[in-house]
Amino acid sequence: MSYAVYRVASAGMPMEHHAIFIELDSHTGSGQIFQVTGNIQAGMSYETKAGGKPEEELGYFGKVLVGRVAVGDYEKLGEVCADVEVPGKQFDGPRRLVPAGVRLRRCQEWTEEALGRLREDGVLV
């Protein structure tokens, strides 16, 4: 048995918000969200929370099936996500704190990095 894993997008400012959604109940479409929250002015924090069917959430933009996780690997998925570096404070007001040429990291970058690590570790297939 396995669970479907999605990259979900929802309304956010100044860009849409991305997160990882694991559909734990195929009948209701509900599951668990793995994401970072915050902003590049203050820094971000990792969080996981229960979530309803993404299509029914306020601000829903879309979801893309990115793979599956075996039921037995579900706990490892959370461990891998928690281990991915969270985007820190990257601006102090208008002053950029990371060197020019270094890509800013937001929820979109964190989500792609987490999905990459899950694939590398064989958790996401």
N, C-alpha and C positions, 0 to 999 in steps of 0.2 A: 504494500500500500504506500501511497505517496500523496503529498499535498501539492497543489498548484502554487507557483510563485510568480508574482506580478510586480512590475515596476508601475507605480501609480503616480499620476500627476493631478494636482489640485491647484486652485487659485492661490497665489502668493504675490508678495510685492518685494522687489520690483520684477521678479521672475516667478514662474510657476514653481510650486513645491513638488519635489520628488521623494518617494519613499518606497520601501519594499513591503509588499503585502502578501501574507501567506493565507490562502483560503483553507481554513480548518474544517468548515462545515459546507459541503457542496450543496446542501439543500437550501440553506439560508444565505449562502454567499459570505458569511461572516468569517472573521479570522483574526490575525495578529499583524500589527504594523510595526516595522522596524525603521527608525528614522533619526535624523538629527534635527533639532529645532533651535531657533535663535537667529542671529544675523552676523554679518561680517564686521559690524561695529562693536559688538559686545562679545562675540564668540558664540559657539554653539554647544549643545549638549546632546548626548545620545539618549534615546528613549524608545521603549517598546510599550505598546498598549493594545488592548482589544479594539477591534474595529468592525463596524457593520459592513454590509455590501458596499464597496467603493462607489458604485454607480448611484447609490442613494444618499451619499454624503454631500453636504453643502460645499460648493466650489469644485466639484468633481470635473476634471478635464478628460481623463482617459486612463486606460490601463493596458499594459502589454504583457502577455505571457512570456516569461523569460526562462522558464524551466520548471523542474519539479524537485522536491526534497522528499526523501524516504522518511516515513514516520519515525523510524529509529534514529535519523539524523537531525530531527527537528531541534533538539536541545543544542547540538553542535552549531546549527545555523545561528542561534542567538549568541553563542560564544564567539563565533567568527565576527559577526556584526559588531558586537561590543568591543572587539579588539581593533577594529579599523579606526585610525586616528580621526578624531573629531575636528572639524574646521575651527580654528581659534580666531581670536580677535585679529583682524587684518587691516583695520583702519582706526585712527584716532581722530574723530571728526573728519576733516577733508584730507588729513595726512595718511598716506599709505604706509603701513608698517612692514609689508613684505617688499622685497626688491622688485623694481620694474622688470618686467619680463618673466617673473614668476607668476604662474596662473593662480588666480583667486580660487578658493575652494568654498563651495556652498553645498547645499543639500544635494544638488544634482551630481556634483563631483563625488561626494561621499557615497551616494547610492551606487554609482558606477564602480567605484573602488570596492565597495562591499560585495557587489555582485561578482566582480572579477575574482576576489578572494574566495568567495563561495565556490566558484567554478574551479579555481586552482586547487582547492582543498578537496574537491570531489563531492562536496555537499550538494551543490546545485547541478542537476543533470538535465 
